[in-house]
Amino acid sequence: MTHHLLLNQQYVCVIQLNRTTRALLMATRTRLHPVLMTTLSMIIGLLPIALASGAASEWKNGIAWVLIGGLTSSMLLTLVVVPVVYSLMENIKIRIQGWFLKKNVPVTDTEITATLSIK
């Protein structure tokens, strides 16, 4: 009976990891087009100001380059860093839950798949 319970907990861990990964990929794919189009259109719109060389363009150039850098970093944070950090935190949460649920519950993906393939 404990073997069956242990296997059920392992299936729950695998399902949680797969759901989280799938949800993050779907959310990133859904947000990719609007975030990318908005950012690129603003960057392209700011390029003439950033590259201008006319009168009083010294102070406008600096502001434009700062805005371009901020937009680019925000885009990277939104599309790359936030999903990666969320995935890492979710894995840590599952490991901590595994410690408190059962001592024999595997906590890494390879351990889970290895124990599920043994019959």
C-alpha positions, 0 to 999 in steps of 0.5 A: 500500500505504501508503494502505491501511495509513493507512486501516486505522489510521484505522479502528482510531482510529474504532473505539477512539473509538466503543468507548470512548464506547459503553462509557462510556455503557453503564456510566453507564446501568447505574450510574445507577439504583443510585447515584441510588436509594442517594444519594437515599434517604440524602439523604431520610433525613438531611433530618429530622436536617438540618432538626430544631430540637429540643434538641441539634439544633445539632451534628446539623444540621451533620453532616447537611448535611455528609453530604448535601453529601458524598453529592451530590458523590460522586454527581456525581463518580461519574456525571459527572466520572469518565466525562468524565475517562476519556474525555478521557484515552482521547482523549489516549492515542489522540492520543499513539499516533497520533504514534508510529504514523504522522505522517499519522494524523489525531488529531481526530474531525473529521479522521478522519471527513473522511478516511474520507469521501474516496474 
